[in-house]
Amino acid sequence: MCFDFDVAVQAPFRIQPGLRRLPPGAGQLTPVVPGSSHLREKLAVLTAHADQALCRAAGFDPQPALDALCRHAATEHPSAWIWDGRQARAPALGLAVVDGQVRALHPLPCGEARHCLQALPADWRLAGLLSLAFAEDFAVLDARDTRVPWLAVALPSHWAPEQKVGRTFAEVHAPVADNALLVGAAEALSRLVAGEQRWERFVWTITPHGRLHAHPQRVPPDRWAGVAVGDAWWRTERQTFIPVPGRQQAVFTIRVDLQPLAEAIDTPQRATRLHDALASMSPAVLGYRGLTPVRADLLAWLVARR
């Protein structure tokens, strides 16, 4: 997991930007492994719910951002992504997209991925191939007005991409509890991440289900019913920003990971740090994250592991 526990888990807990500069050469993308949960779940979502995962505001041209993302991917992972400005190739999947058309790179490409991409509109197939080739989801942030005009998000964490497209940073984060610091920094944050410097931030929560895809329509409202906190999951996000040159935009990358809570909290120090962060959460944050019903049980569980 590319998640910095000591940086991300702090007490008192605060909702804040939490940006950290990436050192030169630090990776931002993660090639998928055939058969991995990221690829399996993305295939399922893009096959059955592509209209909720792939979203674009009317009139927005995503090509400059896609080109920047493709060039970055080819530079960072030349064996996983090949891009010449027109053709994108994903060798691990055995597939390419050329001018919106799906092509096989060898006689036995990933059949599920090929069918999935061919079912997408032609102008979404490049984004679809990127989504399947890498563990990350993607969105475009426009620093000129802080809007999010384009998303390719198959693995959302309890939010609906189709309801966020075209909205400003403040509108996107309006439902987040205790969001004053985050929303107040919207304009400065947008300008910052669209600059030359690259940034990362981390998000975490505890969830009862071990599924990467957590669209609110497919997560039951009583999701903790019948689940013991010892069987819970540690859900994390590493978020980074890839600037789009000359456009005052950034491609926002989101990598979701899951690990059994008992494996993630594997030392007394981690148990203490998480206990203190959870104990300091406001009622609003606990409610927003769905942790209110299990707060007491989680705190007791963490005390026992210290």
Residue frames as qw, qx, qy, qz and C-alpha x, y, z in Angstrom:
[[0.000, 0.889, 0.459, 0.000, 0.00, 0.00, 0.00],
 [0.419, 0.324, -0.016, 0.848, 1.41, 3.43, -0.95],
 [0.377, -0.815, -0.268, -0.350, -0.05, 5.08, 2.13],
 [0.325, 0.353, -0.523, 0.705, 1.98, 7.00, 4.73],
 [0.528, -0.583, -0.617, 0.012, 0.28, 6.03, 8.00],
 [0.473, -0.407, -0.332, 0.708, 2.36, 8.32, 10.23],
 [0.061, 0.011, 0.177, 0.982, 1.67, 11.37, 8.06],
 [0.333, -0.335, -0.563, -0.678, -2.01, 10.68, 7.41],
 [0.599, -0.558, -0.572, -0.059, -3.25, 9.53, 10.82],
 [0.224, 0.281, -0.356, 0.863, -3.07, 12.43, 13.25],
 [0.373, -0.718, -0.584, 0.060, -4.80, 13.56, 16.43],
 [0.486, 0.419, 0.552, -0.532, -6.66, 15.75, 16.83],
 [0.444, 0.331, 0.725, 0.410, -8.31, 14.73, 13.57],
 [0.181, 0.641, 0.055, -0.744, -8.97, 17.57, 11.12],
 [0.649, 0.578, 0.455, 0.195, -10.39, 17.73, 7.60],
 [0.084, -0.844, 0.224, 0.480, -7.73, 19.71, 5.77],
 [0.640, 0.674, -0.309, -0.199, -5.86, 19.81, 2.42],
 [0.796, -0.410, 0.435, 0.088, -2.82, 18.02, 3.86],
 [0.741, 0.654, -0.143, 0.048, -0.71, 18.42, 0.71],
 [0.645, -0.559, 0.401, 0.333, 2.86, 17.12, 0.63],
 [0.358, 0.742, -0.445, -0.352, 5.40, 17.82, -2.10],
 [0.982, 0.113, 0.132, 0.070, 6.43, 14.80, -4.13],
 [0.409, -0.618, 0.480, 0.470, 10.19, 14.39, -4.46],
 [0.433, 0.587, -0.476, -0.491, 11.57, 14.34, -8.01],
 [0.340, 0.263, -0.882, -0.192, 10.99, 10.98, -9.66],
 [0.355, 0.046, 0.788, -0.501, 8.36, 9.80, -7.18],
 [0.039, -0.213, -0.872, -0.439, 5.78, 7.60, -8.88],
 [0.394, 0.094, 0.217, -0.888, 2.16, 8.68, -9.26],
 [0.790, 0.154, -0.251, -0.537, 0.67, 5.73, -11.14],
 [0.481, -0.284, 0.816, -0.146, 0.43, 2.00, -10.45],
 [0.456, 0.194, -0.700, -0.514, 0.15, -0.47, -13.35],
 [0.837, -0.167, 0.198, -0.483, -2.54, -3.08, -12.73],
 [0.157, -0.296, 0.940, 0.060, -1.69, -6.71, -12.30],
 [0.568, -0.042, -0.603, -0.559, -3.86, -9.06, -14.40],
 [0.602, -0.313, -0.734, 0.014, -6.36, -10.73, -12.07],
 [0.190, -0.002, -0.501, 0.844, -5.99, -8.04, -9.39],
 [0.013, 0.638, 0.695, -0.332, -8.97, -6.69, -7.47],
 [0.057, 0.575, -0.048, -0.815, -8.45, -3.25, -9.02],
 [0.155, 0.170, -0.695, -0.681, -8.72, -4.62, -12.56],
 [0.082, -0.329, -0.939, -0.061, -11.54, -7.01, -11.71],
 [0.018, 0.659, 0.570, -0.490, -13.69, -4.35, -10.05],
 [0.092, 0.510, -0.211, -0.829, -12.96, -1.69, -12.65],
 [0.100, -0.012, -0.839, -0.535, -13.99, -4.08, -15.40],
 [0.052, -0.504, -0.853, 0.127, -17.25, -4.81, -13.58],
 [0.025, 0.678, 0.305, -0.669, -18.03, -1.12, -13.07],
 [0.105, 0.451, -0.401, -0.791, -17.12, 0.03, -16.58],
 [0.072, -0.131, -0.909, -0.390, -19.16, -2.84, -18.04],
 [0.156, -0.577, -0.801, 0.031, -22.30, -2.32, -15.95],
 [0.175, -0.875, -0.347, 0.288, -22.16, 1.32, -14.77],
 [0.545, 0.152, 0.186, 0.803, -19.99, 3.25, -17.23],
 [0.011, -0.750, -0.313, -0.583, -22.44, 6.17, -17.23],
 [0.544, -0.832, -0.108, -0.029, -21.75, 6.70, -13.52],
 [0.755, -0.390, 0.156, 0.504, -17.97, 6.31, -13.75],
 [0.441, 0.094, 0.371, 0.812, -17.15, 8.20, -16.96],
 [0.031, 0.862, 0.469, -0.189, -18.53, 11.75, -16.79],
 [0.400, 0.071, 0.200, 0.891, -17.85, 14.93, -18.76],
 [0.123, 0.659, 0.323, -0.667, -19.30, 18.42, -18.50],
 [0.569, 0.714, 0.394, 0.104, -20.90, 19.74, -21.68],
 [0.332, 0.931, -0.087, 0.121, -18.42, 21.50, -23.95],
 [0.449, -0.748, 0.474, 0.117, -15.30, 20.40, -22.09],
 [0.749, 0.531, -0.396, 0.003, -12.38, 19.12, -24.21],
 [0.789, -0.561, 0.250, 0.025, -10.44, 16.53, -22.18],
 [0.873, 0.415, -0.095, 0.236, -7.80, 15.86, -24.83],
 [0.218, 0.751, -0.439, 0.443, -5.03, 18.11, -23.40],
 [0.566, -0.531, 0.500, -0.383, -5.45, 16.51, -19.98],
 [0.977, 0.059, 0.193, -0.061, -5.57, 13.02, -21.48],
 [0.687, 0.614, -0.257, 0.291, -2.44, 13.75, -23.49],
 [0.084, -0.719, 0.526, -0.446, -0.63, 14.96, -20.36],
 [0.790, -0.318, 0.432, -0.296, -1.74, 11.85, -18.45],
 [0.954, 0.295, 0.039, 0.046, -0.71, 9.54, -21.30],
 [0.471, 0.702, -0.392, 0.363, 2.71, 11.18, -21.61],
 [0.353, -0.627, 0.548, -0.427, 3.26, 10.95, -17.86],
 [0.919, -0.117, 0.313, -0.207, 2.20, 7.30, -17.81],
 [0.865, 0.461, -0.114, 0.159, 4.53, 6.43, -20.71],
 [0.222, 0.730, -0.483, 0.430, 7.45, 8.18, -19.01],
 [0.488, -0.513, 0.544, -0.450, 6.85, 6.69, -15.60],
 [0.715, -0.061, 0.685, -0.126, 5.93, 3.16, -16.75],
 [0.337, 0.528, -0.523, -0.578, 7.23, 2.60, -20.29],
 [0.062, 0.077, -0.984, -0.146, 6.63, -1.14, -20.11],
 [0.173, 0.433, 0.812, -0.350, 2.99, -0.68, -19.03],
 [0.321, 0.830, 0.353, -0.289, 1.93, 2.23, -21.26],
 [0.445, -0.041, 0.459, 0.768, 3.11, 3.31, -24.71],
 [0.234, 0.843, 0.386, -0.292, 1.87, 6.57, -26.24],
 [0.489, 0.061, 0.377, 0.785, 2.80, 8.27, -29.50],
 [0.131, 0.253, 0.019, -0.958, 0.20, 11.05, -29.43],
 [0.590, 0.104, -0.379, -0.706, -2.31, 9.00, -31.40],
 [0.804, -0.070, -0.572, -0.143, -2.04, 5.38, -30.32],
 [0.426, -0.569, 0.544, -0.445, -2.12, 4.13, -26.72],
 [0.747, 0.103, -0.653, -0.075, -0.92, 0.62, -25.95],
 [0.590, -0.539, 0.444, -0.406, -1.36, -1.31, -22.69],
 [0.431, 0.367, -0.818, -0.102, 0.84, -4.43, -23.11],
 [0.173, -0.093, 0.880, -0.433, -0.38, -6.14, -19.91],
 [0.605, 0.356, 0.450, -0.552, -3.92, -6.12, -21.31],
 [0.442, 0.086, 0.760, 0.468, -2.80, -6.88, -24.87],
 [0.253, 0.792, 0.553, 0.054, -4.88, -3.95, -26.11],
 [0.272, -0.099, 0.127, 0.949, -4.46, -0.62, -27.85],
 [0.257, 0.805, 0.474, -0.248, -6.74, 2.30, -28.66],
 [0.339, -0.063, 0.404, 0.847, -6.06, 4.12, -31.93],
 [0.204, -0.088, -0.280, -0.934, -8.25, 7.09, -32.85],
 [0.609, -0.082, 0.274, -0.740, -11.00, 5.71, -30.64],
 [0.873, 0.141, -0.362, -0.295, -10.82, 2.18, -32.05],
 [0.702, -0.496, 0.499, -0.110, -9.86, -0.86, -29.96],
 [0.670, 0.518, -0.524, -0.085, -7.05, -3.02, -31.34],
 [0.929, -0.348, 0.105, 0.061, -5.54, -6.28, -30.10],
 [0.018, -0.828, 0.550, 0.109, -1.76, -6.31, -29.67],
 [0.009, 0.299, -0.949, -0.099, -1.51, -10.09, -29.87],
 [0.448, -0.157, -0.754, -0.455, -3.86, -13.03, -30.56],
 [0.522, -0.469, -0.703, 0.113, -4.87, -13.45, -26.89],
 [0.022, -0.430, 0.218, -0.876, -5.68, -10.05, -25.38],
 [0.116, 0.171, 0.753, -0.625, -7.70, -9.68, -22.19],
 [0.049, -0.399, -0.779, -0.480, -11.11, -10.59, -23.60],
 [0.196, -0.743, -0.588, 0.252, -13.15, -8.96, -20.84],
 [0.201, -0.589, 0.022, 0.782, -11.24, -5.71, -21.22],
 [0.097, 0.002, 0.624, 0.776, -11.65, -5.77, -24.99],
 [0.114, -0.576, -0.764, -0.266, -15.42, -6.26, -24.77],
 [0.257, -0.728, -0.403, 0.491, -15.66, -3.58, -22.09],
 [0.183, -0.442, 0.215, 0.852, -13.79, -1.00, -24.16],
 [0.039, 0.169, 0.719, 0.673, -15.66, -1.79, -27.35],
 [0.143, -0.673, -0.725, -0.026, -18.96, -1.20, -25.55],
 [0.212, -0.646, -0.202, 0.705, -17.87, 2.32, -24.56],
 [0.416, 0.896, 0.119, -0.101, -18.46, 5.33, -26.83],
 [0.780, 0.405, -0.052, 0.474, -15.42, 5.83, -29.07],
 [0.135, 0.764, -0.213, 0.593, -14.45, 9.09, -27.39],
 [0.623, -0.652, 0.295, -0.316, -14.27, 7.36, -24.00],
 [0.983, 0.063, -0.152, 0.085, -12.14, 4.37, -25.02],
 [0.469, 0.520, -0.437, 0.564, -8.78, 6.02, -24.37],
 [0.350, -0.531, 0.409, -0.654, -9.90, 6.97, -20.88],
 [0.937, -0.178, 0.032, -0.298, -11.28, 3.47, -20.45],
 [0.856, 0.269, -0.338, 0.286, -7.95, 1.90, -21.39],
 [0.140, 0.555, -0.474, 0.669, -6.12, 4.20, -18.95],
 [0.637, -0.434, 0.253, -0.585, -8.56, 3.26, -16.22],
 [0.992, -0.056, -0.037, -0.102, -8.03, -0.46, -16.79],
 [0.722, 0.438, -0.359, 0.397, -4.25, -0.20, -17.23],
 [0.193, 0.366, -0.515, 0.751, -3.68, 1.58, -13.91],
 [0.309, -0.411, -0.791, 0.331, -5.02, 1.15, -10.39],
 [0.037, -0.291, -0.248, 0.923, -5.75, 4.87, -10.11],
 [0.242, 0.776, 0.580, 0.052, -8.95, 6.68, -10.97],
 [0.357, 0.039, 0.159, 0.920, -8.71, 10.10, -12.62],
 [0.090, 0.873, 0.465, -0.118, -10.40, 13.48, -12.62],
 [0.415, 0.403, 0.094, 0.810, -9.55, 16.88, -14.11],
 [0.254, -0.766, -0.366, 0.464, -9.43, 19.96, -11.88],
 [0.371, 0.667, 0.216, 0.609, -9.58, 23.33, -13.69],
 [0.434, -0.321, -0.347, 0.767, -7.75, 25.98, -11.66],
 [0.025, 0.261, 0.225, 0.938, -9.43, 28.84, -13.50],
 [0.526, -0.386, -0.122, -0.748, -12.80, 28.22, -11.85],
 [0.272, -0.304, 0.822, -0.396, -12.02, 25.25, -9.51],
 [0.839, 0.131, 0.050, -0.526, -14.49, 23.07, -11.40],
 [0.429, -0.213, 0.869, 0.122, -14.16, 19.34, -12.02],
 [0.576, 0.434, -0.165, -0.673, -15.30, 19.01, -15.67],
 [0.742, 0.309, -0.559, -0.205, -14.23, 15.41, -16.31],
 [0.539, -0.456, 0.648, -0.286, -14.01, 12.20, -14.31],
 [0.745, 0.170, -0.621, -0.176, -13.06, 8.58, -14.91],
 [0.245, -0.390, 0.692, -0.555, -13.78, 7.20, -11.44],
 [0.682, -0.074, -0.662, -0.304, -14.74, 3.54, -11.19],
 [0.618, -0.234, -0.669, 0.339, -13.90, 3.06, -7.51],
 [0.141, -0.649, 0.083, -0.743, -15.44, 5.99, -5.59],
 [0.294, -0.080, -0.780, 0.546, -15.41, 6.06, -1.80],
 [0.044, -0.605, -0.717, 0.344, -19.08, 6.57, -0.95],
 [0.174, 0.612, 0.025, -0.771, -19.68, 9.40, -3.42],
 [0.664, 0.522, 0.534, 0.038, -21.27, 9.52, -6.87],
 [0.385, -0.176, 0.375, 0.825, -19.07, 10.81, -9.72],
 [0.124, 0.515, 0.639, 0.558, -22.09, 11.58, -11.89],
 [0.244, -0.882, -0.403, 0.023, -23.26, 14.07, -9.24],
 [0.479, -0.656, 0.077, 0.578, -19.90, 15.88, -9.02],
 [0.529, 0.207, 0.442, 0.694, -19.04, 16.51, -12.68],
 [0.138, 0.662, 0.320, 0.664, -19.04, 20.17, -13.65],
 [0.462, -0.851, -0.244, -0.041, -19.21, 21.39, -10.06],
 [0.121, 0.817, -0.400, 0.398, -16.75, 23.65, -8.27],
 [0.430, 0.195, -0.766, 0.437, -14.30, 22.37, -5.67],
 [0.247, -0.127, 0.515, -0.811, -16.48, 23.89, -2.92],
 [0.766, 0.028, -0.076, -0.638, -19.63, 22.27, -4.32],
 [0.723, 0.182, -0.665, -0.025, -17.91, 18.89, -4.67],
 [0.402, 0.061, -0.738, 0.538, -16.81, 18.99, -1.04],
 [0.397, -0.414, 0.046, -0.818, -19.96, 20.58, 0.39],
 [0.846, -0.339, -0.296, -0.286, -21.20, 17.27, 1.91],
 [0.651, 0.137, -0.568, 0.484, -17.87, 16.69, 3.71],
 [0.537, -0.785, -0.307, 0.048, -18.23, 17.27, 7.44],
 [0.484, -0.758, 0.098, 0.426, -16.12, 20.01, 9.09],
 [0.725, 0.393, 0.323, 0.464, -14.98, 21.12, 5.65],
 [0.004, 0.984, 0.071, -0.163, -14.19, 24.79, 6.36],
 [0.385, -0.643, 0.487, 0.449, -10.40, 24.44, 6.01],
 [0.526, 0.117, 0.732, 0.416, -10.70, 22.38, 2.83],
 [0.315, 0.780, 0.509, 0.180, -13.29, 24.58, 1.12],
 [0.137, -0.949, 0.013, 0.284, -11.60, 27.79, 2.23],
 [0.382, -0.531, 0.565, 0.503, -8.43, 26.71, 0.45],
 [0.737, 0.460, 0.495, 0.004, -10.21, 25.83, -2.82],
 [0.466, 0.883, -0.049, 0.001, -8.84, 28.58, -5.07],
 [0.129, -0.798, 0.589, 0.024, -5.31, 28.52, -3.66],
 [0.681, -0.167, 0.713, 0.020, -5.24, 24.72, -3.73],
 [0.748, 0.568, 0.343, 0.000, -6.42, 24.60, -7.34],
 [0.320, 0.906, -0.277, 0.016, -3.74, 27.06, -8.47],
 [0.388, -0.647, 0.657, -0.006, -1.10, 25.20, -6.49],
 [0.726, -0.022, 0.686, 0.050, -1.74, 21.73, -7.93],
 [0.681, 0.691, 0.238, 0.043, -1.96, 23.07, -11.49],
 [0.018, 0.908, -0.400, -0.121, 1.57, 24.49, -11.20],
 [0.561, 0.534, -0.633, -0.005, 4.84, 22.77, -11.97],
 [0.139, -0.356, 0.829, -0.409, 5.33, 21.19, -8.54],
 [0.626, -0.173, -0.688, -0.324, 3.70, 17.80, -7.94],
 [0.359, -0.365, 0.500, -0.698, 1.76, 17.03, -4.76],
 [0.490, -0.182, -0.844, -0.120, 0.18, 14.16, -2.87],
 [0.429, -0.344, 0.387, -0.740, -2.27, 13.78, 0.00],
 [0.243, -0.040, -0.968, 0.050, -3.79, 10.86, 1.90],
 [0.613, -0.257, 0.026, -0.747, -7.30, 9.96, 3.05],
 [0.224, 0.055, -0.964, 0.135, -8.38, 7.07, 5.27],
 [0.649, -0.261, 0.111, -0.706, -11.44, 5.54, 6.86],
 [0.205, -0.097, 0.958, -0.174, -12.69, 2.26, 8.33],
 [0.618, 0.121, -0.291, -0.720, -15.34, 0.33, 6.44],
 [0.731, -0.129, 0.593, -0.314, -17.27, -2.92, 6.98],
 [0.882, 0.407, 0.225, -0.074, -16.91, -4.18, 3.40],
 [0.541, -0.421, 0.516, 0.513, -13.88, -5.30, 1.44],
 [0.573, 0.594, 0.485, 0.289, -14.95, -3.95, -1.94],
 [0.364, -0.127, 0.137, 0.913, -13.02, -1.19, -3.69],
 [0.112, -0.389, -0.469, -0.785, -16.11, 0.07, -5.51],
 [0.135, -0.430, -0.699, 0.555, -18.22, 2.01, -2.99],
 [0.149, -0.306, -0.347, -0.874, -20.71, 3.99, -5.03],
 [0.306, -0.049, 0.546, -0.779, -23.48, 5.01, -2.60],
 [0.750, 0.095, -0.176, -0.631, -26.12, 3.25, -4.70],
 [0.827, 0.120, -0.547, -0.051, -24.36, -0.06, -4.09],
 [0.262, 0.155, -0.731, 0.611, -23.54, 0.30, -0.39],
 [0.406, -0.612, -0.663, -0.146, -26.42, -0.50, 2.02],
 [0.164, -0.766, 0.097, -0.613, -27.31, 2.32, 4.43],
 [0.749, -0.582, 0.235, -0.213, -27.00, -0.06, 7.38],
 [0.677, 0.534, -0.503, 0.057, -23.62, -1.26, 6.17],
 [0.003, -0.480, 0.767, -0.426, -22.34, -2.15, 9.65],
 [0.822, -0.181, 0.162, -0.515, -25.25, -4.49, 10.39],
 [0.997, -0.029, 0.065, -0.034, -23.91, -7.89, 11.42],
 [0.673, 0.528, -0.308, 0.416, -20.24, -6.90, 10.98],
 [0.699, -0.624, -0.119, 0.328, -17.87, -7.11, 13.94],
 [0.068, 0.964, -0.234, -0.108, -15.29, -4.32, 14.13],
 [0.542, -0.484, 0.640, 0.251, -12.54, -6.94, 14.17],
 [0.626, 0.300, 0.652, 0.306, -13.64, -7.91, 10.67],
 [0.246, 0.916, 0.119, -0.293, -13.57, -4.32, 9.39],
 [0.740, 0.364, 0.203, 0.527, -11.37, -3.00, 6.60],
 [0.295, -0.646, 0.072, 0.701, -8.83, -0.19, 6.45],
 [0.538, 0.689, 0.406, 0.266, -9.67, 1.91, 3.37],
 [0.346, -0.608, 0.125, 0.703, -7.09, 4.40, 2.17],
 [0.568, 0.781, 0.213, 0.150, -6.59, 6.78, -0.72],
 [0.463, -0.385, 0.217, 0.768, -3.41, 8.24, -2.09],
 [0.396, 0.858, 0.326, -0.021, -4.23, 11.27, -4.19],
 [0.476, -0.317, 0.268, 0.775, -1.75, 13.03, -6.47],
 [0.364, 0.847, 0.172, -0.348, -1.83, 15.79, -9.10],
 [0.612, 0.063, 0.476, 0.628, -0.33, 15.75, -12.59],
 [0.114, 0.652, 0.026, -0.749, -0.20, 19.29, -14.08],
 [0.620, 0.571, 0.490, 0.223, -1.49, 19.87, -17.61],
 [0.408, -0.246, 0.155, 0.866, 1.01, 22.26, -19.23],
 [0.009, 0.043, 0.334, 0.942, -0.38, 25.56, -20.48],
 [0.344, -0.438, -0.679, -0.479, -3.94, 24.81, -19.41],
 [0.266, -0.346, 0.439, -0.785, -4.16, 25.75, -15.70],
 [0.887, -0.161, -0.159, -0.403, -5.46, 22.25, -15.11],
 [0.124, -0.452, 0.867, -0.168, -4.31, 19.19, -13.21],
 [0.740, -0.073, -0.607, -0.279, -5.17, 15.51, -13.53],
 [0.502, -0.480, 0.502, -0.516, -6.18, 14.33, -10.08],
 [0.585, 0.137, -0.794, -0.089, -5.21, 10.69, -9.48],
 [0.646, -0.409, 0.341, -0.547, -6.93, 8.58, -6.80],
 [0.510, 0.177, -0.842, -0.002, -5.61, 5.20, -5.74],
 [0.732, -0.417, 0.154, -0.516, -7.91, 3.30, -3.39],
 [0.423, 0.246, -0.861, 0.140, -6.55, 0.39, -1.36],
 [0.777, -0.442, -0.020, -0.448, -8.10, -1.98, 1.15],
 [0.383, 0.289, -0.819, 0.315, -6.53, -4.06, 3.88],
 [0.627, -0.528, -0.573, -0.023, -8.10, -5.99, 6.77],
 [0.250, -0.877, 0.131, -0.389, -8.08, -3.64, 9.75],
 [0.839, -0.509, 0.185, 0.061, -6.37, -6.25, 11.92],
 [0.822, 0.171, 0.140, 0.526, -3.49, -6.44, 9.42],
 [0.264, 0.762, 0.033, 0.590, -3.18, -2.68, 8.95],
 [0.376, -0.780, 0.262, -0.427, -3.14, -1.91, 12.68],
 [0.915, 0.065, -0.377, 0.129, -0.32, -4.30, 13.43],
 [0.477, 0.156, -0.495, 0.709, 1.60, -2.48, 16.16],
 [0.294, -0.656, -0.553, 0.421, 0.67, -0.88, 19.51],
 [0.174, -0.336, 0.073, 0.923, 1.91, 2.44, 18.15],
 [0.147, -0.172, -0.600, -0.768, -0.50, 2.32, 15.21],
 [0.330, -0.562, -0.758, -0.038, -3.35, 1.25, 17.48],
 [0.288, -0.571, -0.356, 0.681, -2.67, 4.20, 19.78],
 [0.063, -0.189, 0.276, 0.940, -2.39, 6.68, 16.92],
 [0.234, -0.309, -0.700, -0.600, -5.62, 5.50, 15.29],
 [0.336, -0.582, -0.698, 0.245, -7.44, 5.40, 18.64],
 [0.206, -0.497, -0.203, 0.818, -6.51, 9.00, 19.35],
 [0.064, 0.034, -0.459, -0.885, -7.50, 10.17, 15.86],
 [0.308, -0.417, -0.778, -0.355, -10.85, 8.38, 16.05],
 [0.338, -0.571, -0.607, 0.437, -11.52, 9.61, 19.59],
 [0.139, -0.420, -0.050, 0.896, -10.97, 13.20, 18.45],
 [0.022, 0.285, 0.667, 0.688, -13.40, 13.07, 15.51],
 [0.336, 0.044, 0.222, -0.914, -16.40, 15.35, 15.79],
 [0.543, 0.305, 0.713, -0.321, -19.91, 13.87, 15.71],
 [0.562, 0.690, -0.042, -0.455, -20.33, 15.39, 12.23],
 [0.245, 0.576, -0.747, -0.225, -17.23, 13.64, 10.87],
 [0.296, -0.071, 0.937, -0.173, -18.21, 10.34, 12.48],
 [0.595, 0.485, 0.485, -0.418, -21.64, 10.61, 10.89],
 [0.475, 0.713, -0.310, -0.412, -20.25, 11.55, 7.48],
 [0.203, 0.477, -0.849, -0.102, -17.91, 8.55, 7.53],
 [0.815, -0.136, -0.418, -0.376, -20.57, 6.16, 8.77],
 [0.473, 0.200, -0.742, 0.432, -18.63, 5.42, 11.97],
 [0.406, -0.435, 0.257, -0.762, -21.11, 6.63, 14.58],
 [0.895, -0.238, -0.129, -0.354, -22.67, 3.18, 15.24],
 [0.936, -0.013, -0.246, 0.250, -19.30, 1.53, 15.84],
 [0.138, 0.793, -0.350, 0.479, -17.21, 4.29, 17.42],
 [0.600, -0.601, 0.412, -0.329, -17.31, 2.81, 20.91],
 [0.978, -0.014, 0.207, 0.037, -16.58, -0.72, 19.71],
 [0.688, 0.600, -0.159, 0.375, -13.70, 0.49, 17.52],
 [0.083, -0.791, 0.411, -0.446, -12.16, 2.45, 20.37],
 [0.791, -0.423, 0.390, -0.208, -12.39, -0.58, 22.67],
 [0.948, 0.264, 0.077, 0.160, -10.87, -2.81, 20.00],
 [0.463, 0.722, -0.266, 0.441, -7.98, -0.38, 19.54],
 [0.409, -0.725, 0.417, -0.366, -7.36, -0.11, 23.29],
 [0.936, -0.192, 0.290, -0.060, -7.02, -3.89, 23.42],
 [0.851, 0.407, 0.027, 0.330, -4.31, -3.78, 20.74],
 [0.079, 0.908, -0.278, 0.304, -2.18, -1.11, 22.42]]
